[in-house]
Amino acid sequence: MTKQLFGLVLAAALPAAVLAAQQPATPPAAPSTQTPAAQQPAAQPADQQADTNAPTIRLGVNEVNLIFTVTDKHGHYIPNLRQSDFALSDDGREPAKVTSFRQQINLPLRVGIVIDASTSIRTRFQFEQQSATEFLIQILKAKSDRAFVMGFDVTPTVTQDWTNNIDALETGVNRLRPGGGTAMFDAVYTACRDKLLDVSRGQEPTRKAMVLLSDGDDNQSRVHQDEVIKECERAETIIYAISTNWTPSRGPGDKVLTQMAESTGGRVFFPPSVEEISNSFHDIEEELRSQYALTYTPANFKSDGAFRSIYLFCNDRSYQARARKGYFAPRQ
């Protein structure tokens, strides 16, 4: 898309309030991850390139890699869109340059499985473990993919660090034991800070996601929800939340899960029963393999550590583009 087209679409469609830059607060310290030492593991158009035999993408210092999903009003994924089908603003301005646009790119996966292991989910814990294991078997297909397993009650505990060894990951899931209170915000914050932030600092982009299984209730955390979302934005991580609230009505915890997922460009799932939780994992797997990536250079970019808002939408308003709401510029 030319800069002129971006400018015309944005001038007509973007509300000023949406384009306002956000100013983050300084995050507080969060609990350290408890990880026992013994558990540490030893020819298409330029604007529509497929991921088959795609060359490795290397990001420049001032480039942003935005991964997003497009669905229709029924939640079905929309393939074969072009760069010209979207409008984008970064910190209230159109990008200075769009360097690549790719559909379903074959980026290495970095997936954190974060499971509520508090007393409140004891009766359904075995189903969660089984579904999480099946998901890992299906999603980790390439040697470059990695995942880790974390459980939490009052404290987060990594039971398997980054690996693509399915047996080790399954052991990590089965090592979790339910009991204690619930500190969900601390766990998500710690997973982003200690695990997912580090893998966002290389020149090669990765597709990063956290799969969070919880009822969304929290009674022990020291950090707040808005601080958790900001840490996810720093780590450039999408949250896919699976609610373990099986009651017919949506509770306060479900609202929390929805806000966390939507703020990071992800989704929340409400399986009607514990037996159907595997369907939610299947939907997450499908989405991770059905995405777009757009790499661009922001206008008026400053390496000052400030938060820069992102607004992306489809020109066809019957489609919905889901992407993270922004990112933190690196510091010099």
N, C-alpha and C positions, 0 to 999 in steps of 0.2 A: 504494500500500500504506500502510495506517495505521501509525503508530508502534507501536501495540499489536501488530500482526501481525509487524512486524519484530522486536520484542522477544521474542515467543513463539517464533518460528522460531529466532532466534539463541540464545536461552537453551537450546533443546533440541539444537541441532546444531553450534554452533561450539566447537571445542576451544580451551582457554585458550591453548595454545602458539601456535596460529595467530594469535590476536588480539593477541599481545604486540607492542608497538611496537618498531621497529628503530632503532638509532642509527648513522648513517652516519659514516664517516671522512672527513676533509678530503681531497679529491682532489688529486693532484699535477698539475704542469703537464704538458701533452702537446705534441707537436710542432705547430708552426703549419702550416696548410694552405698548400701551395705553389700559388699561382694566378697564372700569368703575366698581366700587365696586359692584354695583347691579347685574352685569353679572357674578360674580364668582359662580360656582355651589356648593350648599351645598355638531411465532418462525421463523424469517428471518435471513440471514447471518448478521454478525456483521457489515459489511461494507455497508449494504443496509437496514436500519431499517425504517419501515413505521411509520407514526405519530399516528396510531391508538393505543390508550392507552399507548402512549409513556411516560416514566418516566420524571419527571422534571429534566432539565439539570441545573446544578450549575457550574458556571465557577470559576476556580482557579484564583489567582492573575495574573499569567503569561499566561493565556490561551486567545486565540482569537477565537471568533465565527464569521465565515465568511458565510454569506448568499448570494446565487447566483442563477442565472437562466441560463438554457441551451436551446438554440433554434437551429433549422437547418437554412439553407440559405433562407428558405421561412418564417421564423419567427415562426414556429410551435414549441411548447414546447416538449422537449425530456424527457420522464420519464424513470425510471428503470435503471439508470446508477449506476455504482459502484465506490467506491473510486479509484480503479485501473484505471479508465477511465480518471483520471485527473493528472496533474502535477502542483505543487505549489511551489512558493518561497516566503519567507518573509525576506525583507531587504537583498536580494541577496543570501539567503541560504535556503536549504530545511528545513522543520520543524524538530525540535528535536523529536516530537512525535505527532501523530494524535490520538486523544482520542475518537472521534465519527464522524460518517458520516450518515446523515439522509436525506431522501427524503420527501418533502412536510410535514415538521414537523409542529406540531400544536402549534407554538409559539404565545404568546399574541401579538396582533397588536397594534401599536402606530402610528396613522396616523394624519398628519396635513393637513388640507384643506386650502390652501393659495390662495386667489382669488384677482385678479387685479380689483380694484374698482375705477380706474381713469376715467377721462372724456372720454378717447379714446375708451372705450368699452361699453359706455352707451347703444347703440342700441341693443346689444346682451346680456346684463347683466341678463335679466330674464331667458334666456335659460341656462346660466351658473349656476344660482341658482337652477333651477329645476333639472339639471343633477347632481349637487353636492349632493343634497338631496337624489336622487335615489341611488347614489353610496354609501352613508353612510348607507342607509337602507339595502343594499345588503351585504356590507363588514363587518359590525359589527355584528357578529353572536354569539360570546361567551361573557360571563360575564366578562372575563378578558381583552377584547378588549377595547380600548379607542381612542377617536379622539378629536381634537379641531378645531375651525374655526377662521381664521384670514383674514381680508380684508386689502387692502392697497391702498393708493393714494400717497400723499407725506409722510404719516406716517403709520406704521402698527397698526392695532387695532384688538385685540382679542374680538370677539363677543360671543364666547362660549369656556370656558376652558375645560380641559380634562374631558370627560364623555363618558359613553356608552348609555346615554339616547337619543334616536333618536329624540324625540320631542324637547328636548333642543337644539340639534344640528341643527335641521331644523329651529328653531327659530333664532339661531345664523346666519345661512346662509341668512335668509330672512331679518335680521336686517341690512345687508350691503346695503349701498347706494353709487352709483357711483358719482364721482366728484373730481376735482383737478388733480395735476400732477402725475407722476409715479416714485416711489422709490422702484423698485422691489428688487434690491440687498439688501437694508436696511431691507426689510421685510423678505427675506429668511434668512439672517444672524440672525436677531432677533428671528425668529421662532426656528432656531437651537440652539442659545445660551440660550434663556429663556425657551423654552418648551421641545425640544428634547434631549438636552444635559443631563438634570437631569435624564431622564429615562434610560440612558445608564450606570449608575453608580452602579446598583445593581448586585448581583451575578447571577441572573437568566436572560438569554438573552431574548430580545424581537425583533420582526420584525418591524422595524421602516421605515416609508416612509413619504415623503411629496408630495402631489399632488398640483402642481402649475399651475394655469390657468392664462395665460398672453400672450400678443403678443411679449414679450421679450424686448420691448423698455424701456429704463430707462433714465430719464432726471433730477432726483432729488437726487439720492443716494449719500451718503458720503463714503460708502465702495465700494471696487472694486470687480470685478468678481472673481479673484483668491483668495481674502480673504474670499469670500462667500463659495467657494468650500472647503477651508481648514476648515471653521467652520462646514460644513456638515460632513467632515471627522472626526472632533473631536466628533461630535454628532452621528457618525456611522449611518447616515441617507441617504437613497436612494431618489433621486428626480425623480418623474414622471411628466414631463411637458406636458401640453396640449396647443398647440398654438392656439390663437384666431385671427390669421392672416388668413383671408379667401381669400386673393388675390391669383391668380394662381402661382405667383412667390414667392420664399422664400426670406425674407428680412433679414437685419442684426440681428433683434431680434430673428428670428428663429435659427440663428447660435448660438446665446448666449444660448438659451434654450437647444440646442443640446449639447453644451459643458458642461453645468452644469449637465445635465442628465447623459451623458456618463461618466463623471469623477467620479460620485458617484455610478455607477453600475446600473443606471436606464435607462429609455427610454423617447423619446420625440414623441408626437403624433401630426399629422397634419390633423385633421378632415376637409373634403372639405367644410363643411357648418356648421353653428351654430346648425342646427337641428340634426346633426350627432355627436355632442359632446358626447352624452351618450354612443356611441360605444367605444370611447376612455376610458371612465370610466369603461366600461365592460372589456376591455382588461387589464386594470390595476388590476381590481379585480381578473381576471383569473391568472395573473402573481403572485400576492401575495399569491395565493393558489397553485402555481406550482413551488416551489423552492426547493433548496437543502441547507443544512447547514453542514459545516465542522468545527469542533472544534479541535484546535491544540495548541501545545506549541512551540513558536518560539525558534530557536537556538540563542545563544548569546544574550539573552534578557536582556535589561537594563531598569530600571524604571527611565528614565531620561527626559521624556516628549518629546522626539524626534519623528519625523515622520518616520514611517517604511513603505516601499513600499510593495505592494502585487502584485504578478503576478500569475494568474491562467489561465490555458488553458486546452482544451480537447485534448486527444491524437488523437482522430478522428478529423482531421482538417475541416471536413464538418460541425462540430458543433461549436457554439460560446458560450462561458461562459461569462456572464456579472456579474462582481462583483466590489466592490469599489476598488480603486487604492491603498489604504493604510489606515493607522490609526496612531494615536498619542499614544505612550506608556504612561502609567500613571506615575506620579511623586511620589517619595517616600515621 
